[in-house]
Amino acid sequence: MASRPFRDLAHNMSAHLSAEQNQPGMDAGRVLEFVCIRCGASYPADVTIDSRGCARCRDTAPANLRPVYAVPHLHPFDGATSPRSLWRFAHMLPCTEAEAVSLGEGLTPLLAAPRIGAFLGVPDLAIKDEGRNPTWSHKDRFSTIAVSVARARGAKIVATASSGNAGASLAAYAARAGLKCIVTTFAGSAGAMLAQIRKYGATVLPLVSKMDRWSLLEQAAARYDWFIASPYHGPVVGSHPLGIEGYKTIAYEIVEQSNGTAPDWCVLPVCYGDALSGVWAGFCELFAQGLITRLPRLVAAEVHGSLSDALASGADALSERKMLFDSLAVSIGTPRSTFQALKALRESGGHAVPVNNHGLIAMQERLAREEGIFAELASVTPLMAISVLKAEGIIAATDRVVAVVTASGLKDLDRSAGSNEHDQVFLTTDDAWRWLDKNGLDLAS
């Protein structure tokens, strides 16, 4: 069952929703205001989202904002509509269904993973496979909201700083909406993802310095009023708060697909914590309305350990970590995460687990071979984190665990696929049979 802080959090959220409902003249899906997730400071609905977050917290512990709605329904499943996408939850999102720019995102499968679960020591393991989204990553849940908002506001150009998945996703939804898309990136990004971005018609601007990506976007926002979906100031507080709302639907779907129950643990790969924060918000909404009897504990699989440090120190401001190695999990290789991720971990009683390159490709191959799920290297880090927490006795063998696989392994093949010693062409079928026999395959089974 939930601890006292969880019950207080749920009570406060429920009261907040009820108060919003009683405000006259508020339409479904309309943002009334933004509030700071750290200090609660209020900002008007038309505040400029400049990726610096709350002005009051900026010098102490930079924190993102979240939208506050007039909510016509008490819970996500009351009023869900029939579209085969996450827009069935439009009443819980910043845009109406009529405003949606959609490619059929969401409703990804929650798959039992008994073999990899047994290997990790957690037999009741399920995998939420976000690689089934239209551009093969969870970023589509963000982009469908962000681009819908941008088009509704009359934007002509959407832009992002991205190492791959976010750029590909935003480019696809911009194409769907008839908007231009600019993606600033850096040298060394996964080639397959850059190719995907360009195929959607976006303009890709690779820059030697990662910081120059942000400078360019800052200048573009000031000069031309581009709709910027990603962070472009540091320290990072997170991406556009309206886009983050799309990630709530991951939690809604997990509970729906689990017959109305929440897992004991939900484990995600974490960079700036957009998905972690959104998923936590979704679970909290369900708990506040009595639709689940407990809240899961969250786990952040990270690379360089900034969240682990902050959890240990009790600080709200995260320190930048020294990058001691070049991570294969390029999608989450940031030296400093965000307060929004830290907040979700603290409120859930969760953990952050640093994951290095050791064993990452082997785990990717095991997941593909044993469960038929081919995941991006960053998406395999939750399995590595589960292994660590199980070994430490934090996750029990009887716990129900959901690992969120955020993207397809096709995204970073240039990083994960080595030379294959069996990649050969046989001159005759006899040669092929001899090779099979030599390699000890049981051909009769």
C-alpha positions as CSV (number, residue, x, y, z in Angstrom):
1,M,0.0,0.0,0.0
2,A,1.0,3.6,-0.5
3,S,2.9,5.4,2.2
4,R,1.6,8.5,4.0
5,P,3.3,10.9,1.6
6,F,1.6,9.1,-1.3
7,R,-1.8,9.4,0.3
8,D,-1.3,13.1,1.0
9,L,-0.1,13.7,-2.6
10,A,-3.2,11.9,-3.9
11,H,-5.6,13.8,-1.6
12,N,-4.1,17.1,-2.6
13,M,-4.3,16.2,-6.3
14,S,-7.9,15.1,-6.0
15,A,-8.9,18.3,-4.2
16,H,-7.1,20.3,-6.9
17,L,-8.9,18.5,-9.7
18,S,-12.3,19.0,-8.0
19,A,-11.6,22.7,-7.5
20,E,-10.7,23.1,-11.1
21,Q,-13.9,21.4,-12.2
22,N,-16.0,24.0,-10.4
23,Q,-14.5,27.0,-12.1
24,P,-17.1,28.5,-14.5
25,G,-16.4,28.9,-18.2
26,M,-13.6,26.5,-18.5
27,D,-13.5,24.2,-21.5
28,A,-12.2,20.6,-21.5
29,G,-8.5,20.4,-22.3
30,R,-7.8,24.1,-21.8
31,V,-4.7,25.0,-19.8
32,L,-5.6,27.5,-17.1
33,E,-2.1,28.2,-15.8
34,F,1.3,26.7,-15.3
35,V,2.7,25.9,-11.8
36,C,6.3,25.1,-10.7
37,I,6.7,21.5,-9.8
38,R,9.1,22.5,-7.0
39,C,7.7,25.6,-5.2
40,G,4.2,25.8,-6.6
41,A,4.6,29.3,-8.1
42,S,1.8,30.1,-10.6
43,Y,2.3,31.4,-14.1
44,P,-0.4,32.5,-16.6
45,A,-1.4,30.1,-19.4
46,D,0.3,32.4,-22.0
47,V,3.6,32.4,-20.3
48,T,6.6,32.0,-22.6
49,I,8.0,28.5,-22.3
50,D,11.7,29.3,-22.7
51,S,13.1,26.0,-21.2
52,R,14.4,27.8,-18.1
53,G,11.4,26.7,-15.9
54,C,10.4,28.5,-12.8
55,A,11.9,32.0,-12.3
56,R,11.8,31.7,-8.5
57,C,13.7,28.4,-8.5
58,R,16.1,29.1,-11.2
59,D,19.1,30.2,-9.1
60,T,18.5,27.6,-6.4
61,A,17.3,24.4,-8.1
62,P,16.0,24.8,-11.7
63,A,12.6,23.2,-12.0
64,N,10.1,22.7,-14.8
65,L,6.5,23.8,-14.9
66,R,3.4,21.7,-15.3
67,P,0.0,22.7,-16.8
68,V,-3.2,23.0,-14.7
69,Y,-6.5,22.2,-16.5
70,A,-10.2,22.5,-16.1
71,V,-10.9,18.8,-16.0
72,P,-14.4,17.6,-17.0
73,H,-13.9,14.0,-15.9
74,L,-12.7,12.6,-12.5
75,H,-10.4,10.1,-14.0
76,P,-8.6,9.1,-17.2
77,F,-10.9,6.2,-18.1
78,D,-14.1,8.1,-17.6
79,G,-14.6,9.7,-21.0
80,A,-11.9,7.8,-22.9
81,T,-13.0,7.7,-26.5
82,S,-12.5,5.1,-29.3
83,P,-9.6,6.4,-31.5
84,R,-6.9,3.8,-31.7
85,S,-4.3,6.1,-30.3
86,L,-3.4,7.8,-27.0
87,W,-5.9,10.5,-28.1
88,R,-8.6,8.4,-26.5
89,F,-7.4,10.2,-23.4
90,A,-7.8,13.7,-25.0
91,H,-9.8,14.9,-22.0
92,M,-6.7,14.5,-19.9
93,L,-4.4,16.3,-22.4
94,P,-3.7,19.9,-23.4
95,C,-5.5,19.6,-26.8
96,T,-8.8,18.4,-27.9
97,E,-9.2,15.4,-30.1
98,A,-10.2,17.7,-33.0
99,E,-6.9,19.5,-32.7
100,A,-4.8,16.3,-32.6
101,V,-1.9,15.6,-35.1
102,S,-1.8,11.9,-34.9
103,L,0.0,8.9,-36.5
104,G,-1.7,6.3,-34.3
105,E,0.7,6.5,-31.4
106,G,0.2,4.8,-28.1
107,L,-1.6,1.6,-27.2
108,T,1.7,-0.2,-27.2
109,P,1.8,-3.8,-25.9
110,L,2.6,-4.8,-22.4
111,L,4.3,-8.1,-22.8
112,A,5.0,-10.8,-20.2
113,A,8.8,-11.6,-20.3
114,P,9.2,-14.8,-18.3
115,R,12.5,-15.9,-19.8
116,I,14.4,-12.7,-19.3
117,G,12.6,-12.3,-16.0
118,A,13.8,-15.6,-14.8
119,F,17.4,-14.7,-15.9
120,L,17.1,-11.4,-13.8
121,G,15.5,-13.2,-10.9
122,V,12.1,-11.4,-11.2
123,P,9.8,-13.9,-12.9
124,D,6.8,-11.5,-12.9
125,L,8.5,-9.1,-15.4
126,A,6.6,-7.3,-18.1
127,I,7.9,-5.1,-20.9
128,K,6.1,-2.0,-22.2
129,D,7.3,-2.0,-25.7
130,E,7.4,1.6,-26.8
131,G,9.3,0.7,-29.9
132,R,5.9,-0.1,-31.5
133,N,5.1,3.6,-31.8
134,P,4.9,5.1,-35.4
135,T,8.6,6.3,-35.4
136,W,9.6,3.4,-33.1
137,S,10.1,5.3,-29.9
138,H,8.2,6.7,-26.9
139,K,9.0,10.2,-28.1
140,D,5.9,10.0,-30.3
141,R,3.7,10.4,-27.2
142,F,5.5,13.7,-26.6
143,S,5.6,14.8,-30.3
144,T,1.9,14.2,-31.0
145,I,1.1,16.7,-28.1
146,A,3.8,19.2,-28.9
147,V,3.0,19.4,-32.6
148,S,-0.7,19.6,-32.0
149,V,-0.1,22.5,-29.6
150,A,2.2,24.2,-32.1
151,R,-0.2,23.9,-35.0
152,A,-3.1,25.1,-32.9
153,R,-1.1,28.2,-31.9
154,G,-0.2,29.0,-35.5
155,A,3.4,28.0,-35.5
156,K,5.1,27.4,-38.8
157,I,8.3,25.8,-37.7
158,V,8.9,23.4,-34.8
159,A,12.4,22.6,-33.7
160,T,14.4,20.5,-31.2
161,A,17.9,19.7,-30.1
162,S,18.2,15.9,-30.4
163,S,20.6,13.0,-30.6
164,G,18.1,11.0,-32.6
165,N,14.7,9.8,-31.3
166,A,13.2,13.1,-30.4
167,G,14.3,14.6,-33.7
168,A,12.9,11.7,-35.7
169,S,9.6,11.8,-33.9
170,L,9.2,15.6,-34.1
171,A,10.1,15.5,-37.8
172,A,7.4,12.9,-38.5
173,Y,4.7,14.7,-36.7
174,A,5.7,18.0,-38.3
175,A,5.4,16.4,-41.7
176,R,2.0,15.1,-40.7
177,A,0.9,18.6,-39.6
178,G,2.4,20.3,-42.7
179,L,4.9,22.2,-40.6
180,K,8.6,22.7,-41.1
181,C,11.0,21.0,-38.7
182,I,14.6,21.9,-37.7
183,V,16.7,19.5,-35.7
184,T,20.0,20.6,-34.2
185,T,22.3,17.8,-33.3
186,F,26.0,17.0,-32.6
187,A,28.7,15.0,-34.3
188,G,28.6,11.3,-33.3
189,S,24.8,10.9,-33.2
190,A,23.6,7.5,-34.4
191,G,23.6,7.5,-38.2
192,A,20.4,5.5,-38.6
193,M,18.5,8.1,-36.6
194,L,19.9,11.0,-38.5
195,A,18.9,9.3,-41.7
196,Q,15.4,8.8,-40.4
197,I,15.1,12.5,-39.4
198,R,16.1,13.5,-43.0
199,K,13.7,11.1,-44.6
200,Y,10.8,12.9,-42.9
201,G,11.9,16.1,-44.6
202,A,13.4,17.8,-41.6
203,T,16.5,20.0,-41.8
204,V,19.3,18.6,-39.7
205,L,22.0,21.0,-38.4
206,P,25.0,19.0,-36.8
207,L,27.2,21.2,-34.6
208,V,30.6,20.4,-33.1
209,S,29.6,21.9,-29.7
210,K,26.6,20.5,-28.0
211,M,26.0,23.9,-26.4
212,D,25.8,25.5,-29.8
213,R,22.7,23.5,-30.5
214,W,21.0,25.4,-27.7
215,S,22.4,28.8,-28.7
216,L,21.0,28.4,-32.2
217,L,17.5,27.4,-30.8
218,E,17.5,30.3,-28.3
219,Q,18.3,32.7,-31.2
220,A,15.6,31.2,-33.4
221,A,13.0,31.5,-30.6
222,A,13.8,35.1,-30.1
223,R,14.1,36.1,-33.8
224,Y,11.4,34.0,-35.4
225,D,9.2,32.6,-32.7
226,W,9.8,28.9,-33.6
227,F,8.0,26.4,-31.4
228,I,10.9,24.8,-29.5
229,A,10.1,21.4,-28.1
230,S,13.4,20.5,-26.4
231,P,15.5,22.2,-23.7
232,Y,17.7,25.0,-24.9
233,H,19.0,26.4,-21.7
234,G,21.1,24.9,-18.9
235,P,20.9,23.6,-16.3
236,V,18.1,21.6,-18.0
237,V,14.7,21.5,-16.4
238,G,13.1,19.2,-19.0
239,S,11.4,19.5,-22.3
240,H,8.2,21.5,-23.1
241,P,5.8,20.8,-20.2
242,L,2.8,20.4,-22.5
243,G,4.6,17.7,-24.5
244,I,5.5,15.8,-21.3
245,E,1.8,15.4,-20.6
246,G,1.7,12.7,-23.4
247,Y,3.8,10.4,-21.3
248,K,1.0,10.1,-18.7
249,T,-0.7,7.8,-21.1
250,I,2.0,5.2,-20.6
251,A,0.9,4.8,-17.0
252,Y,-2.8,4.8,-18.0
253,E,-2.1,1.9,-20.5
254,I,0.0,-0.1,-18.0
255,V,-2.8,-0.1,-15.5
256,E,-5.4,-0.9,-18.2
257,Q,-3.3,-3.7,-19.5
258,S,-2.8,-5.1,-16.0
259,N,-6.5,-5.4,-15.2
260,G,-6.6,-2.2,-13.1
261,T,-3.5,-2.8,-11.0
262,A,-0.2,-1.0,-10.8
263,P,3.2,-2.8,-10.7
264,D,5.4,-2.8,-7.7
265,W,8.2,-1.3,-9.8
266,C,8.3,0.7,-13.0
267,V,11.8,1.0,-14.5
268,L,12.7,3.5,-17.3
269,P,15.9,4.7,-19.0
270,V,16.4,8.3,-18.0
271,C,18.1,11.3,-19.5
272,Y,16.3,14.5,-18.5
273,G,13.4,12.6,-17.0
274,D,10.6,13.8,-19.2
275,A,9.0,10.3,-19.5
276,L,9.8,9.4,-15.9
277,S,8.0,12.6,-14.7
278,G,5.1,12.1,-17.1
279,V,4.6,8.4,-16.1
280,W,4.7,9.3,-12.4
281,A,2.0,12.0,-13.0
282,G,-0.1,9.5,-14.8
283,F,0.1,6.9,-11.9
284,C,-0.6,9.7,-9.4
285,E,-3.8,10.7,-11.2
286,L,-5.0,7.1,-11.2
287,F,-4.2,6.8,-7.5
288,A,-5.8,10.1,-6.6
289,Q,-9.1,8.9,-8.1
290,G,-9.0,5.5,-6.4
291,L,-8.4,3.6,-9.6
292,I,-5.3,1.9,-8.3
293,T,-4.7,0.9,-4.6
294,R,-1.0,1.6,-4.6
295,L,1.6,3.6,-6.4
296,P,4.6,1.9,-8.0
297,R,8.2,2.7,-7.1
298,L,10.1,4.1,-10.0
299,V,13.6,3.3,-11.1
300,A,15.8,5.5,-13.3
301,A,18.4,3.7,-15.3
302,E,20.9,6.5,-15.9
303,V,24.5,6.6,-17.2
304,H,26.7,9.1,-15.2
305,G,25.0,9.1,-11.8
306,S,23.7,12.6,-11.2
307,L,20.3,11.3,-9.9
308,S,22.0,8.7,-7.7
309,D,24.2,11.5,-6.2
310,A,21.2,13.8,-5.6
311,L,19.2,11.1,-3.9
312,A,22.1,10.3,-1.6
313,S,22.8,14.0,-0.7
314,G,19.2,15.1,-0.4
315,A,19.8,18.2,-2.5
316,D,17.4,19.6,-5.0
317,A,20.0,21.0,-7.3
318,L,21.7,18.3,-9.3
319,S,25.5,18.4,-9.9
320,E,27.0,17.8,-13.3
321,R,29.0,14.6,-13.3
322,K,32.3,14.0,-15.1
323,M,31.7,11.8,-18.1
324,L,34.2,9.1,-17.6
325,F,33.4,7.0,-20.6
326,D,31.6,7.2,-24.0
327,S,28.3,5.5,-23.4
328,L,26.8,3.2,-25.9
329,A,23.4,4.3,-24.6
330,V,23.7,7.6,-26.4
331,S,20.1,8.6,-25.9
332,I,20.5,8.9,-22.2
333,G,24.2,9.9,-21.9
334,T,23.7,13.2,-20.1
335,P,26.1,14.3,-17.3
336,R,23.2,15.9,-15.4
337,S,19.6,15.0,-15.2
338,T,16.8,17.2,-13.8
339,F,14.8,18.1,-10.7
340,Q,11.6,16.7,-12.4
341,A,13.2,13.2,-12.5
342,L,14.5,13.5,-8.9
343,K,11.1,14.6,-7.7
344,A,9.4,11.5,-9.3
345,L,12.0,9.2,-7.7
346,R,11.7,10.8,-4.3
347,E,7.9,10.8,-4.2
348,S,7.8,7.2,-5.4
349,G,10.4,5.9,-2.9
350,G,12.4,4.9,-6.0
351,H,16.0,4.5,-7.0
352,A,18.5,5.6,-9.6
353,V,21.0,3.1,-11.0
354,P,24.0,4.1,-13.0
355,V,24.6,1.7,-15.9
356,N,27.8,1.5,-17.9
357,N,28.6,-0.3,-21.2
358,H,29.6,-3.6,-19.7
359,G,27.1,-6.3,-20.7
360,L,24.8,-3.9,-22.5
361,I,25.0,-5.5,-26.0
362,A,24.8,-9.0,-24.5
363,M,21.6,-8.0,-22.6
364,Q,20.2,-6.5,-25.8
365,E,20.9,-9.8,-27.7
366,R,19.5,-11.9,-24.8
367,L,16.2,-9.8,-24.8
368,A,15.9,-10.2,-28.6
369,R,16.8,-13.9,-28.6
370,E,14.6,-14.9,-25.6
371,E,11.6,-12.6,-25.9
372,G,11.6,-11.4,-29.5
373,I,12.0,-7.8,-28.5
374,F,14.8,-5.9,-30.2
375,A,15.5,-2.8,-28.1
376,E,17.7,0.2,-28.5
377,L,20.8,0.1,-26.3
378,A,19.5,2.8,-24.0
379,S,16.2,0.9,-23.7
380,V,18.1,-2.2,-22.4
381,T,19.5,-0.2,-19.4
382,P,16.3,-0.8,-17.3
383,L,17.1,-4.6,-17.4
384,M,20.6,-3.8,-16.2
385,A,19.2,-1.7,-13.4
386,I,16.7,-4.5,-12.4
387,S,19.6,-6.9,-12.2
388,V,21.5,-4.6,-9.8
389,L,18.5,-3.9,-7.5
390,K,17.6,-7.6,-7.4
391,A,21.2,-8.5,-6.4
392,E,21.0,-5.9,-3.7
393,G,17.8,-7.3,-2.3
394,I,15.8,-4.1,-3.1
395,I,13.6,-5.7,-5.7
396,A,12.2,-9.0,-4.5
397,A,11.7,-12.1,-6.5
398,T,7.9,-11.9,-6.0
399,D,7.6,-8.3,-7.1
400,R,5.8,-7.4,-10.3
401,V,8.1,-5.3,-12.4
402,V,7.4,-3.3,-15.6
403,A,10.4,-2.3,-17.7
404,V,9.7,0.4,-20.3
405,V,11.6,-0.3,-23.5
406,T,11.6,3.2,-25.0
407,A,12.8,2.5,-28.6
408,S,13.6,-0.1,-31.3
409,G,17.0,-1.6,-31.7
410,L,16.9,-0.5,-35.3
411,K,17.6,3.0,-34.1
412,D,21.3,2.5,-33.2
413,L,22.4,-0.5,-35.2
414,D,25.6,1.3,-36.1
415,R,26.5,1.1,-32.4
416,S,25.2,-2.3,-31.5
417,A,25.9,-4.5,-34.6
418,G,29.5,-5.8,-34.8
419,S,31.0,-8.1,-37.4
420,N,29.2,-11.5,-37.5
421,E,31.5,-14.5,-37.7
422,H,28.6,-16.5,-39.2
423,D,27.8,-13.9,-41.9
424,Q,28.9,-16.0,-44.8
425,V,27.5,-17.2,-48.1
426,F,27.3,-20.9,-48.9
427,L,28.2,-22.1,-52.4
428,T,25.9,-25.1,-52.1
429,T,23.1,-26.5,-49.9
430,D,25.6,-29.3,-48.9
431,D,27.9,-26.6,-47.6
432,A,25.0,-25.1,-45.6
433,W,24.1,-28.5,-44.1
434,R,27.7,-29.1,-43.2
435,W,27.9,-25.8,-41.4
436,L,24.7,-26.5,-39.5
437,D,26.0,-29.9,-38.4
438,K,29.4,-28.5,-37.4
439,N,27.8,-25.9,-35.2
440,G,25.9,-28.4,-33.2
441,L,22.4,-27.3,-34.0
442,D,19.6,-29.8,-33.0
443,L,18.0,-30.0,-36.4
444,A,15.4,-32.5,-35.4
445,S,13.7,-30.3,-32.8
